[in-house]
Amino acid sequence: MTGQKIVNLSIAISMTLIPCLSFSQKNEGGISKINSEDLEAYVSLLSSPSMKGRSNGESELEITVNYIFSQARLLGLKPANGNSYLQPYTIMKKSIDPGKSAIKVFSSEKDSIQLTEPMIQLFPAGAADFE
């Protein structure tokens, strides 16, 4: 088994066993189950460098999904989508052809400047920004 597979397997086993141990206390409702130590553990795990950003199609995303499923089951949450916690969604992709794209800025004095260098829009302005 390769080193990476051992690391992934270790993470998966840890994510399964640690929650089982931490939720073995008396069953109380709602807010009393939330504490800063557990929250820090969850956030630290999900945001750790070993998860590599959890990109689509990567094994780290699958590990995260299984971790969240196990937490939902431990809390007694029922799947909202029949027998599955998964729900379908559409991925929208925004694409710009830099060779054909430019921004032209006009002033009140009728001057203009045209920017043709590559730029990155940080936030979409609306549905028209997506294909």
C-alpha positions in Angstrom: 0.0 0.0 0.0 1.4 3.4 -0.9 2.1 6.1 1.7 -0.8 8.3 0.4 -3.3 5.4 0.7 -2.1 4.7 4.2 -2.6 8.4 5.1 -6.1 8.5 3.5 -7.1 5.2 5.3 -5.8 6.6 8.6 -7.8 9.8 8.2 -11.0 7.8 7.3 -10.6 5.5 10.3 -9.9 8.4 12.6 -13.0 10.3 11.4 -15.1 7.2 12.0 -13.8 6.3 15.5 -13.3 9.7 17.1 -16.9 10.8 16.6 -18.1 7.5 18.0 -16.1 8.0 21.2 -17.0 11.7 21.5 -20.7 11.0 21.2 -20.9 8.1 23.7 -22.0 10.4 26.5 -25.6 10.8 27.8 -28.0 11.8 25.0 -29.2 15.4 25.5 -31.0 17.6 23.1 -29.9 20.6 21.0 -27.5 23.2 22.1 -26.2 21.2 25.0 -24.4 18.9 22.5 -22.4 21.7 21.0 -19.1 22.6 22.8 -16.1 24.6 21.7 -13.8 21.5 21.8 -15.9 19.5 19.4 -16.5 22.5 17.1 -12.7 23.1 17.0 -12.1 19.5 16.2 -14.6 19.4 13.3 -13.4 22.7 11.8 -9.7 21.7 12.2 -10.3 18.4 10.5 -12.3 19.8 7.6 -9.9 22.7 7.0 -6.7 20.8 7.6 -4.0 20.8 4.8 -4.4 17.0 4.6 -7.8 17.6 3.0 -6.1 19.6 0.1 -9.1 21.9 -0.5 -11.5 19.0 -1.2 -11.8 19.6 -5.0 -14.4 17.8 -7.0 -13.3 14.4 -8.0 -10.6 14.2 -5.4 -10.4 11.5 -2.7 -10.4 14.2 0.1 -13.9 15.3 -0.9 -15.1 11.7 -0.6 -13.5 11.5 2.9 -15.3 14.7 3.9 -18.6 13.5 2.6 -18.3 10.2 4.6 -17.3 12.2 7.7 -20.3 14.5 7.4 -22.6 11.5 6.8 -21.3 9.7 9.9 -21.9 12.8 12.0 -25.4 13.2 10.7 -26.2 9.5 11.5 -24.7 9.8 15.0 -26.9 12.8 15.6 -29.9 10.8 14.4 -30.6 13.1 11.4 -32.8 11.5 8.7 -31.9 11.9 5.0 -34.0 14.6 3.3 -33.7 12.9 0.0 -35.3 9.5 0.6 -32.6 7.0 1.8 -29.6 9.3 0.9 -28.0 12.3 2.4 -26.9 13.3 -1.1 -28.9 15.8 -3.2 -28.3 16.6 -6.9 -27.1 20.0 -7.8 -26.1 21.8 -11.0 -22.6 23.2 -11.4 -22.4 26.4 -13.4 -19.2 27.3 -15.1 -18.2 30.9 -16.0 -15.8 31.2 -18.9 -14.2 34.2 -20.5 -12.2 34.3 -23.8 -9.3 36.7 -22.9 -8.5 37.2 -26.5 -11.9 38.5 -27.3 -12.6 40.3 -24.0 -12.0 43.9 -22.9 -13.4 46.4 -20.5 -14.1 49.9 -21.8 -14.6 52.7 -19.2 -16.2 56.0 -20.2 -16.0 59.3 -18.3 -18.5 62.1 -18.2 -16.2 64.1 -20.6 -16.7 61.4 -23.3 -13.1 60.1 -22.8 -12.6 56.4 -22.7 -10.0 53.8 -21.8 -10.0 50.2 -22.9 -8.4 47.5 -20.7 -7.4 44.3 -22.5 -5.0 42.8 -20.0 -6.3 39.7 -18.2 -8.5 40.5 -15.2 -10.3 38.4 -12.7 -13.8 39.2 -11.5 -13.9 38.3 -7.8 -17.7 38.1 -7.3 -20.4 37.3 -9.8 -22.9 40.1 -10.3 -25.8 37.9 -11.2 -27.2 35.0 -13.2 -25.9 36.6 -16.4 -22.3 35.9 -15.2 -22.9 32.1 -15.6 -23.5 30.0 -18.7 
